[in-house]
Amino acid sequence: MSVYAVTGAASGIGEAVCTILRTAGHEVITVDQRDADIVADLSTAEGVAVAVAGLCERAADGLDGYVPCAGVGPNFEPTKLVRINYYAVIDTVVGLRDLLAKRRGRVVLVSSNSAPMDFQNEALAVALLESDRAVAEALAVESHKVLSAVYGATKRALARWMRHNCADWAQDGICINAVAPGMTRTPLVTDEMQGGTEALQKALLEFEQSIPLRCMAEPSQIATVVDFLLDGERSGYCCGSLLFVDGGIDAQSRPNEF
């Protein structure tokens, strides 16, 4: 039996990941704002510290894998969006490095197929990657005028952080990879399609209709790929990989780039 930790475990992709791992007989330590082993608000430094401390206590012998799945969508308040989608992910991953090294654990980040899209957000992505938090939050407020700009920047920065750091972490036996989901039927997306602004609802519907497979993903379809990347026997030579799980939208939009 392996020991895994998952944030954002109470719903959506995180919940689906937990279901797959538990069905296989593994122990899963969950982190979320509710219904979790460790209850923490990852939009705050205090919440991140609570999550890391709780995981260090519960998994003192090490972690076989970590999936920081907690995240919010493009319609969220911009400064909290960057704190949850980027800083909380990186800060918890770094905080758990020693636990992961004990078991040569694997990390799977949740990026997005929006990461390579041009939302006029490159400056914000760079500021996030450089850990210039004051500049990043100021840029987030400014960039939020463009739909999905802040969200896309956080996911772009996550993918870049993974690629920048995977070689160093591999020296500790830790493989870091990431999935890039497309539009997925999570409670977050459902809520935005039903209760978001008219512009957001229109954009989401148009995006779904543009997917080559003509439908959004179910959380379980993303979770199966996360499970593959967590399994060292099946994906042991994957290191620094970004797997698009988006129904073909990335290939359709960038056929000459890979």
C-alpha positions as CSV (number, residue, x, y, z in Angstrom):
1,M,0.0,0.0,0.0
2,S,1.3,3.4,-0.9
3,V,0.6,6.7,0.8
4,Y,-0.6,9.7,-1.2
5,A,-1.7,13.2,-0.4
6,V,-4.3,15.2,-2.5
7,T,-5.5,18.7,-2.1
8,G,-8.8,19.9,-3.4
9,A,-10.0,16.4,-2.5
10,A,-13.6,17.1,-1.6
11,S,-14.8,17.6,-5.2
12,G,-14.0,17.5,-8.9
13,I,-10.8,16.0,-10.2
14,G,-9.3,15.8,-6.7
15,E,-12.2,13.7,-5.5
16,A,-11.9,11.5,-8.5
17,V,-8.2,10.9,-7.9
18,C,-8.9,9.9,-4.3
19,T,-11.5,7.4,-5.5
20,I,-9.1,5.7,-7.9
21,L,-6.3,5.5,-5.4
22,R,-8.5,4.2,-2.6
23,T,-10.1,1.7,-4.8
24,A,-6.6,0.3,-5.5
25,G,-6.1,0.0,-1.8
26,H,-3.8,3.0,-1.1
27,E,-4.0,5.4,1.8
28,V,-5.0,8.9,0.8
29,I,-4.6,11.9,3.1
30,T,-6.9,14.6,2.0
31,V,-6.7,18.4,2.2
32,D,-9.6,20.8,1.5
33,Q,-11.7,23.5,3.1
34,R,-14.2,20.9,4.2
35,D,-14.8,17.2,4.4
36,A,-11.1,16.4,4.6
37,D,-8.4,14.9,6.9
38,I,-6.8,18.3,7.0
39,V,-9.0,21.3,6.7
40,A,-7.1,24.4,5.4
41,D,-7.7,27.5,3.4
42,L,-4.9,27.4,0.8
43,S,-5.5,31.0,-0.2
44,T,-3.6,32.1,2.9
45,A,0.0,31.5,4.1
46,E,-1.5,30.2,7.4
47,G,-3.6,27.7,5.5
48,V,-0.6,26.5,3.5
49,A,1.4,26.1,6.7
50,V,-1.5,24.1,8.3
51,A,-1.6,21.8,5.3
52,V,2.1,21.1,5.2
53,A,2.3,20.6,9.0
54,G,-0.6,18.2,8.9
55,L,0.8,16.2,6.1
56,C,4.2,16.0,7.8
57,E,2.5,14.7,10.9
58,R,0.3,12.2,9.2
59,A,2.9,10.9,6.7
60,A,6.0,11.1,8.9
61,D,7.5,8.0,7.1
62,G,7.2,9.6,3.7
63,L,4.8,10.1,0.8
64,D,4.7,8.0,-2.4
65,G,2.9,10.8,-4.2
66,Y,1.4,14.2,-4.0
67,V,-1.4,15.8,-6.2
68,P,-2.0,19.5,-5.4
69,C,-5.3,19.6,-7.1
70,A,-6.9,22.5,-5.3
71,G,-7.7,25.3,-7.7
72,V,-10.3,27.9,-8.7
73,G,-11.5,29.2,-12.0
74,P,-11.1,32.3,-14.1
75,N,-14.1,34.1,-12.5
76,F,-12.4,34.1,-9.1
77,E,-11.0,37.2,-7.3
78,P,-7.6,37.6,-9.0
79,T,-5.2,37.9,-6.0
80,K,-6.8,34.8,-4.4
81,L,-6.7,33.0,-7.7
82,V,-2.9,33.4,-8.0
83,R,-2.5,32.4,-4.3
84,I,-4.5,29.2,-4.7
85,N,-3.7,28.2,-8.2
86,Y,0.1,28.9,-8.1
87,Y,1.6,29.8,-4.8
88,A,-0.3,27.3,-2.7
89,V,0.7,24.6,-5.2
90,I,4.4,25.5,-5.2
91,D,4.7,26.2,-1.5
92,T,3.1,22.9,-0.5
93,V,5.2,20.9,-3.0
94,V,8.4,22.5,-1.7
95,G,7.3,22.0,1.9
96,L,6.8,18.3,1.3
97,R,10.0,17.7,-0.6
98,D,11.7,15.8,2.3
99,L,8.7,13.5,2.7
100,L,8.6,12.7,-1.0
101,A,12.3,12.0,-1.1
102,K,11.9,9.4,1.6
103,R,9.9,7.2,-0.7
104,R,11.1,8.5,-4.1
105,G,7.7,9.9,-4.4
106,R,6.0,11.3,-7.5
107,V,4.3,14.7,-7.9
108,V,1.5,15.4,-10.4
109,L,0.6,19.1,-10.9
110,V,-2.6,20.1,-12.5
111,S,-1.9,22.6,-15.2
112,S,-4.4,23.3,-18.1
113,N,-4.7,23.3,-21.8
114,S,-5.1,27.0,-21.4
115,A,-1.4,27.3,-20.3
116,P,0.0,27.9,-23.8
117,M,-2.8,30.1,-25.0
118,D,-2.2,33.8,-25.5
119,F,-4.4,35.6,-23.0
120,Q,-2.1,38.7,-22.8
121,N,-0.7,37.2,-19.6
122,E,3.0,36.6,-20.2
123,A,4.2,39.2,-17.8
124,L,2.1,37.7,-15.0
125,A,3.3,34.2,-15.7
126,V,6.9,35.5,-15.5
127,A,6.3,37.3,-12.2
128,L,4.8,34.2,-10.7
129,L,7.7,32.0,-11.8
130,E,10.2,34.5,-10.4
131,S,8.3,34.6,-7.1
132,D,7.8,38.3,-7.2
133,R,4.5,38.1,-5.3
134,A,3.8,41.8,-5.0
135,V,4.2,42.4,-8.7
136,A,2.3,39.2,-9.5
137,E,-0.7,40.2,-7.5
138,A,-0.7,43.7,-9.0
139,L,-0.5,42.3,-12.5
140,A,-3.3,39.8,-11.6
141,V,-5.6,42.7,-10.8
142,E,-4.7,44.4,-14.1
143,S,-4.8,41.2,-16.2
144,H,-8.2,40.2,-14.8
145,K,-9.8,42.6,-17.3
146,V,-9.1,40.0,-20.0
147,L,-11.2,36.8,-19.6
148,S,-9.1,33.9,-18.4
149,A,-5.9,35.9,-18.4
150,V,-5.1,35.3,-14.7
151,Y,-6.2,31.7,-14.8
152,G,-4.1,30.9,-17.9
153,A,-1.1,32.6,-16.4
154,T,-1.2,30.5,-13.2
155,K,-1.4,27.3,-15.2
156,R,1.4,28.4,-17.6
157,A,3.6,29.3,-14.6
158,L,2.9,25.8,-13.0
159,A,4.0,24.0,-16.2
160,R,7.1,26.1,-16.5
161,W,8.0,25.6,-12.8
162,M,7.7,21.8,-13.3
163,R,10.0,21.9,-16.3
164,H,12.5,24.2,-14.7
165,N,12.8,22.1,-11.5
166,C,12.2,18.5,-12.6
167,A,15.9,17.7,-13.2
168,D,16.9,19.0,-9.7
169,W,14.2,17.1,-7.9
170,A,15.0,14.0,-9.9
171,Q,18.4,13.9,-8.0
172,D,16.3,13.2,-4.9
173,G,14.4,10.4,-6.8
174,I,11.3,12.6,-7.1
175,C,9.6,12.7,-10.5
176,I,7.5,15.7,-11.2
177,N,5.0,15.7,-14.1
178,A,1.8,17.5,-14.9
179,V,-1.5,17.0,-16.6
180,A,-3.1,19.7,-18.8
181,P,-6.9,19.1,-18.6
182,G,-9.3,20.7,-21.0
183,M,-12.8,21.7,-20.0
184,T,-13.9,19.3,-17.3
185,R,-17.3,18.8,-15.7
186,T,-16.3,19.8,-12.2
187,P,-18.6,21.6,-9.8
188,L,-16.5,24.7,-10.5
189,V,-17.2,24.6,-14.2
190,T,-20.9,23.7,-13.7
191,D,-21.4,26.6,-11.3
192,E,-19.7,29.0,-13.8
193,M,-21.8,27.8,-16.7
194,Q,-25.0,28.2,-14.6
195,G,-24.3,31.2,-12.5
196,G,-21.4,33.1,-14.0
197,T,-21.5,36.3,-15.9
198,E,-23.2,36.3,-19.3
199,A,-19.8,36.7,-21.0
200,L,-18.3,33.8,-19.1
201,Q,-21.2,31.5,-19.8
202,K,-21.1,32.4,-23.5
203,A,-17.3,31.8,-23.6
204,L,-17.6,28.4,-21.9
205,L,-20.3,27.2,-24.1
206,E,-18.4,28.2,-27.2
207,F,-15.3,26.6,-26.0
208,E,-17.1,23.3,-25.3
209,Q,-18.5,23.3,-28.8
210,S,-15.0,23.8,-30.3
211,I,-13.6,20.6,-28.7
212,P,-12.8,18.0,-31.3
213,L,-14.5,15.3,-29.2
214,R,-17.5,17.6,-28.9
215,C,-17.9,17.3,-25.1
216,M,-16.1,18.2,-21.9
217,A,-14.2,15.7,-19.9
218,E,-15.5,13.9,-16.8
219,P,-13.3,14.2,-13.7
220,S,-12.6,10.5,-13.8
221,Q,-11.1,10.8,-17.2
222,I,-8.5,13.2,-15.9
223,A,-8.0,11.2,-12.7
224,T,-7.0,8.1,-14.7
225,V,-4.1,10.0,-16.2
226,V,-3.1,11.4,-12.8
227,D,-3.1,7.8,-11.5
228,F,-0.9,6.7,-14.4
229,L,1.7,9.4,-13.6
230,L,1.7,8.5,-9.9
231,D,2.5,4.9,-10.7
232,G,6.2,4.4,-11.0
233,E,5.8,1.0,-12.6
234,R,3.7,2.3,-15.5
235,S,5.2,5.8,-15.9
236,G,8.6,5.4,-14.3
237,Y,10.5,7.1,-17.1
238,C,8.1,10.1,-17.3
239,C,9.9,13.2,-15.8
240,G,9.0,16.7,-16.6
241,S,6.2,15.6,-18.9
242,L,3.0,17.7,-19.5
243,L,0.2,15.5,-20.7
244,F,-2.7,17.2,-22.5
245,V,-6.0,15.5,-21.6
246,D,-8.3,17.9,-23.5
247,G,-10.2,16.1,-26.2
248,G,-7.9,17.3,-28.9
249,I,-8.2,21.0,-28.4
250,D,-4.5,21.7,-28.0
251,A,-3.6,19.7,-31.1
252,Q,-6.3,21.5,-33.0
253,S,-5.2,25.0,-31.9
254,R,-1.4,24.4,-32.2
255,P,-0.9,21.7,-34.8
256,N,2.8,22.6,-35.4
257,E,3.8,23.0,-31.8
258,F,4.5,20.3,-29.3
